[in-house]
């Protein structure tokens, strides 16, 4: 009898093991389907988002002189985008939670495409400031909305890789946008438009088209995904709803006062200051070494190409190790070191290597960063909390370019501005270390 019971138990274990293996295979298949359906179009939208947001850095090569902008005015105008973005971030994400991601994300993309193309009508500082502010209002809520959206489709052990692929659009946009912008300058005078105006038209209209596609492709939740089988939907929903979390925040008010949310906002502010200081001013930094506009476009793409590769490899490592806070700290440190190298070197090549190292750190920090708040924010707290973090953090997009412009007008050099920016990256590293006292599980 004991032998028969033992054989029976072994048989049951074997059946359970086989069922478990089958479920794992089906689960991986389901998440591959989801990634193939959602990630390409969302990444293209984010690519266009950063193209429309940052092409001002390339346009400045000729636009500033044509409409009469000083370095300080340009830095302020480039940064004022983020004031509109930040003020409307939380309302936009609450609207997304209420009306659904499909409708609201598509609306955001279409609106920013129209306003970006309208930048051709700027005539001076005031109209430049107004349209940049309006573009920020239009884009508000896109990134945290997508982060919240992807968090409802993928469990924690997929998110760093998923976000890395989505966030590849940030360093990826200059890889393509730099050379593209350089080539668009060749259209100078065609149809009576300056080269910088062609840049806004050619890079704004595709956003409208992608917005329409998003409306047709996206679904609000896995339960609405008719392109998954019934069993795949069940497994996906079970994996997402059943995963362990840190002490959760489900209501918006307490989430906005949570120490973890406030620290994360500070971390993001630090590396965003570094990110936009480099992104907006890199074309003009390179131009200072007496390259043509076309050469500037291609040279500025090089650091971002390596940043793309580095962030994907780093994200894969983070998903395997699970050590998100430690790797976030290391990425912030690397970005600080890289920026300092670019400042102290008198060699153009070494400075570009330093800038590349800094961008690898900043880009990797961003993809690691967004896997952390979704561990303890859910529901309306996730929609509003992610928007709150992003809105405070994205103020760095105003501070970084403004610092660079102010120091450039007063010193005639970019070095002082970059040194100030490196201090904010160091602060982001220190704050990321402090997260260990508030988030216990790595």
Buried (B, 14 or more C-beta within 10 A) or exposed (E): EEEEEEEEEEEEEEEEEEEEEEBEEBBEBBBEBBBEBBBEBBBBBBBBBBBBBBBBBBBBBBBBEBBEBEBBBBBBBBBBBBBBBBBBBBBBBBBBBEEBBBBBBBBBBBBBBBBBBBBBEBEEBEBBBBBBBBBBBBBBBBBBBBBBBBBBBBBBEBBBBBBBBBBBBBBBBBBBBBBBBBBBBEBBEEEEBBBBBBBBBBBBBBBBEBBEBBBEBBBBBBEEBEEBBEEBBBBBBEBBEEEEEBEBBEBBEEBBEBEBBBBBBBBBBBBBBBBBBBBBBBBBBBBEEEBEBBBBBBBBBBBBBBBBEBBBEBBEBBBEEBBBBBBBBBBBBBBBBBBBBBBEBEEEEEBBBBBBBBBBBBBBBBBBBBBBBBBBBBBBBBBBBBBBBBBBBBBBBBBBBBBBBBBBBEEEEBBBBBBBBBBBBBBBBBBBBBBEEBBEEE
